[in-house]
Amino acid sequence: MFKFVLILALTSSANSAWADQIEPAAIIAAATGDWNGDGGSDLALLVAPPEPSNDVGIYLYLRDKNHALQRLVTMAPGKIWGNTRLDGMLGQDPSIEARPGGSIAVSSQNSAIGRSRWEQTLTIAYRDEQFVVAGYTYSYYDTLDTDDTGQCDYNILTGKVMAKGKASTVEPKTIAVGDWQDEVGQKACGFTE
């Protein structure tokens, strides 16, 4: 009896450890680059949640200093919105790509459903030993009201904003990827109060 309980306890511990792992089929996009400028190849993933949802996670890895292995540095589940299934709606697929200089562009969109269409890109950079959202680009338009459009580029680290063709400045911020909320960008761009 004791042997059975011990085996059951060990099996439960192993299964809960695996529950924190990424399911290979959940990876919906990937990019490689040198995020921290050490000459090694690093990894960025967009990951679908375990339960069906449009909340996409961002997982950021750095190559370990002592081993040629990737080390998970930042985990931000449910950070962006987008299609997570191959049979999902077209025009809502998120993407991730490496940019020159070691930054990462994470894009999401709705270019297919309803009258409110939009595109959003988060620029992620590795600064002071952490991944931060360095930039926010957002554009939108209404398919029925052609005057209802807007576009904004917001440099979060400097506070410089270009929204609807007008330059402004807000307080510079350093926001870790896991702490980012789209409302911060929307407010800086003047799209919300």
N, C-alpha and C positions, 0 to 999 in steps of 0.2 A: 504494500500500500504506500509506504513512504517513497519507494522508488518511483511509482506512478505519479505521485504529487510533484516530486522533484522534476521529472521529465516534463510534466505539464507546465510547471513554472518556467523552466528553461525555454520551452517552445513558445510560451506566451511572450516572454521577454524578447526573443528573436523576432517574432512576428510584429511586435510593436516597433522595434527598431526598423524593420523593413517598411512599416507603414509611413515612416518619415522620408523614405526614398522616393525618387522620381520614377514613375512608370515610364519605360522607354517609349511606349506609344503616345504618351502625353506630351512629348517634345514636339512643338509645332513649328519652331524656327530656331536657327542657331547662327552665330557669327563668331569668328575668331579674329584676334588682333592682339597687339601689345598694349593692354590697358594701363599698366603701371610704368611703362618705359624701361623695363629691365632687360629687354632683348628676347624674352621668352614669349611663347604663344599662349594667350589666355582665351577664355571661352565665355560666351554669353548665350543664354537660352531663354526662349519664351515657352512656358509650360502651361498646359491646360490643367484645370483643377480635377481632383478625383471624381467629384460629382458633376454631372452635366450642368454647365454654366458658361457665361461669356466673360468671366473674370479671369484674365490671363496673368500668370505670374512671371516675374523677371528673376532669373537666377544668374549670378555673376561669379566667375571663377578666376583665380590667378594661379599661374604655374608656381609651384612651391620652390623656394630658394634652394633647398637641399636635394630635392627629388624631381624628376621629370614627370610629375603628376599634377593634375589640377586640384586645387583646394577651393571649396566653396567659401566665398567671402561674404556675399550678400544674397539673402533670400527675401523676395518681396512678392508673396502670393497675392493674387487678385488685384494687381496694380493697374492694369489697363483693361479696356473693354475690347472684345473682338471675337470673331468666329473661332471655335476650337475644334471643329469637326470637318473632315473631308467632304461630308455630305451637307455641310452648313450653307448658309446664304452667301452668295457671291457679293463682292463689294464691301465686305466687313472683315477681311482677313488682316490680322496684325502682321508686322514684319520687324526684323531686327537686322542691322547692318553695322559693320565696322566703318568708321570714318577716318580720314587722315588725321594724324596727330594723336591717335589713341582713344578718341571718343567713340561712343556707341549711339546710334539713332534707333529709337524704338517708336514705330509708327502704328497708328490705329485709325480707323475710318468708318464712316457710314456713307457710302456712295450709292446705295441701292434702295433703301426702304424709307417710306414717308417723304414728306416735303422738306424736312430739315436734314441737309447733307453737311458733313464736316470731315475734316482731316486734322490729325494731331500728331506731332512728333515731339518726343522727349529726347533731349541730348543728355547723355549720361557721361560723366567724366570721373576719373579716379583722382581725388585731391585729398591731401593730408591723411593718407591711409584709409580712405573710405570712398565708396561710390556715392556721388551726389548727382542730383538733377541740375545740370548747368544751364540748360536752355529749354524753352517751351515755345513751340510754333503751333499756331492754331488758325484754321480758316473754316468759314462756314458760308452757306448760302441757302436760301429758301427757293424751292423749285417753282413756287407760285407767285411769290412776291420778289421780283427781281431787284428791288431796292434793298432788300434785307440780306446784306452780305457783310462779311468782315474778315480781316486777316490781321494777325498779330505775331510778332517775334519778340520774345522776352528773354533777355540774358539775366538769369537769376543771380549769378555771381556778381555782376556789376550793377544790376538794377535798371539797366537801359531797356526801354520798351518802345517798339514801333508798332502802333495800332491804328488801323484805318488811315495810314499815311501820315500820322502825326507822332512825333517823338516826344517821349516823356521819361521821367525817372522815378523809380520807387526805391525803397530801401533795399540794398543788396542783402542776399540771404545765402546761407549754406544749408541745403536741405538734403538729408540722406535719402537715397532711393526708397527705402522702406517707409519713410515719413512723408513722402510726397502725396499731395492731394491735388487733383485737377482744379479745384476751386481757387487755389493760390494763383495759378496761371490765369484763370478766367477773371479774377478780381484785378490783377495787375494790368490786364489787357483792357479793362473797363467793360467787359461783357456781362458782369454781374456787379451787384452793389456790395 
